[in-house]
Amino acid sequence: MAVVQISCTPLGEGSGGISKFVAGCLTLVKESGLEYQLTPMGTIVEGDMDEIFALLRKMHESPFNAGAQRVSTLIKIDDRRDKEHTMQGKLNSVQTHLDSAQKG
């Protein structure tokens, strides 16, 4: 299972705000049925790489469909295959280290 951060940003829209474009992309994420977490800097999705890449293509096209003329998409992939790998598992691992450091 992969954990992927995706950020689709329309360029040159002039108004400075891009939340309507983010909302369009997030609608596609919700429709995909994949687990996700919206953050202030992007959307994190977990699941099968083929499903995520199909979603990524739709997300990249979404701002164009909403009138953007140029879109920059940033993708960060964490694909681990030696054990179960989830967003929550990554957070739990960090928390375990924090708890150990505080006890130490």
C-alpha positions in Angstrom: 0.0 0.0 0.0 1.2 3.5 -0.8 0.8 6.8 0.9 0.8 9.7 -1.6 0.7 13.4 -1.1 -0.9 15.3 -4.0 -1.1 19.0 -4.5 -2.7 20.4 -7.8 -2.2 24.1 -8.1 -3.5 26.3 -10.9 -1.1 29.0 -12.0 -1.8 32.5 -13.1 -5.4 32.7 -11.9 -4.9 36.2 -10.7 -7.3 36.1 -7.7 -4.8 34.5 -5.3 -7.3 32.1 -4.0 -7.4 28.5 -5.1 -9.8 26.9 -2.7 -12.5 26.4 -5.4 -10.0 24.3 -7.4 -9.0 22.3 -4.3 -12.7 21.6 -3.6 -13.0 20.2 -7.1 -10.0 17.9 -6.6 -11.2 16.8 -3.2 -14.6 15.9 -4.6 -12.8 13.4 -6.9 -10.9 12.0 -3.9 -14.1 11.4 -1.9 -15.7 9.8 -4.9 -12.7 7.4 -5.3 -13.4 5.7 -2.0 -9.7 5.8 -1.0 -8.7 6.8 2.5 -7.5 10.4 2.5 -6.5 13.3 4.7 -6.8 16.9 3.6 -4.0 19.1 4.9 -3.4 22.9 4.4 -0.7 22.0 1.8 -2.1 19.1 -0.1 -4.2 15.9 0.1 -2.7 12.6 1.3 -4.2 9.5 -0.1 -3.5 5.8 0.8 -4.2 2.8 -1.3 -3.2 0.8 -4.4 -0.8 2.6 -6.7 -3.0 1.9 -9.8 -6.0 3.4 -8.1 -4.0 6.4 -6.9 -2.5 7.1 -10.3 -5.9 7.0 -11.9 -7.2 9.4 -9.3 -4.1 11.6 -9.7 -4.8 12.0 -13.4 -8.4 13.1 -12.7 -7.2 15.5 -10.0 -4.7 17.1 -12.4 -7.4 17.6 -15.0 -9.9 19.0 -12.5 -8.5 22.6 -12.4 -8.4 22.7 -16.2 -12.0 21.6 -16.3 -12.8 24.5 -14.0 -11.1 27.1 -16.3 -7.4 27.0 -15.3 -5.0 27.4 -18.2 -1.9 26.0 -16.4 -1.7 23.5 -13.5 1.4 22.4 -11.5 0.9 19.1 -9.7 3.3 18.0 -7.0 3.4 14.3 -6.0 5.2 12.7 -3.1 5.0 8.9 -3.0 5.9 6.7 0.0 5.5 3.1 -1.3 6.5 0.5 1.3 6.1 -3.2 0.6 7.8 -5.0 3.5 4.9 -4.4 5.9 1.5 -2.8 6.3 1.8 0.9 5.6 -0.9 3.5 6.3 -1.2 7.2 7.2 -2.2 6.3 10.7 0.6 3.8 11.1 3.1 6.5 10.1 1.7 8.9 12.7 1.6 6.1 15.4 5.3 5.4 14.8 6.3 9.0 15.3 4.2 9.2 18.4 5.8 6.1 19.8 9.3 7.7 19.4 8.0 10.9 21.0 6.6 9.0 24.0 9.9 7.2 24.4 11.9 10.4 24.3 9.7 12.0 26.9 10.1 9.0 29.3 13.9 8.9 28.7 
